[in-house]
Amino acid sequence: MMEQRPSLKQQPPDKNARAFKHSAVEGLLRGFGVGASSAEMTEVLELLGAKGGLPLEVPVDRYIALIEWLARRFFGTQPRPEGIRSVGMRMLHGYRQTLLGNIQLKALNLMGPERLMRKMGDFMGRNSNFGERTSKEVGPRHWKIHFRGVPIAPEFYQGLCEASFEVMGIMKMSMTFERKGPEDTDFDVRWE
């Protein structure tokens, strides 16, 4: 079983640094079955620069490195963008296994896609302290999501969104994106 609480031996997080909360890292690891005593956890802690347990917060560059490491390790035969998308899909399922994720996403399958899309900015940004995420309905079953100041690969969020729709029982959806800059992406989401 994964360690539920971060080690108290860690340095306090820098309040000004762009970072992800512990629950985002825990969700990723649970999605891949990486437990506290596994060989993978030793590599993860080294990658995160952590000693004695998962930190309270992880700098964004180390979170990106973790996503890329998981993509190489578990989806190494896929092209990089597809591997990162697959990591995003697994992250949603792993996050639902965390205490916080279980509470936040308990009714995901009852929520419906319109309500999810209205809350998508908050949903996607809940575990980080940076960036702006907004969503807007542009037609029936058609939404635009705008990320500004978010350096994570858009394929990761594409996977998260696709997995959310699967949980809701909607199999016919498409999500495309256009990079507007290194940290800015516009997503287009449609479903039947």
Sequence and secondary structure as in RCSB ss.txt:
>XXXX:A:sequence
MMEQRPSLKQQPPDKNARAFKHSAVEGLLRGFGVGASSAEMTEVLELLGAKGGLPLEVPVDRYIALIEWLARRFF
GTQPRPEGIRSVGMRMLHGYRQTLLGNIQLKALNLMGPERLMRKMGDFMGRNSNFGERTSKEVGPRHWKIHFRGV
PIAPEFYQGLCEASFEVMGIMKMSMTFERKGPEDTDFDVRWE
>XXXX:A:secstr
   SS  TTS    TTS EEEHHHHHHHHHHTT  TTSHHHHHHHHHHT SSS  SEEEHHHHHHHHHHHHHHHH
TTS HHHHHHHHHHHHHHHHTTSHHHHHHTTTHHHH HHHHHHHHHHHHHTTBSS EEEEEEEETTEEEEEEES 
 S HHHHHHHHHHHHHHTT   EEEEEEEEETTEEEEEEEE 
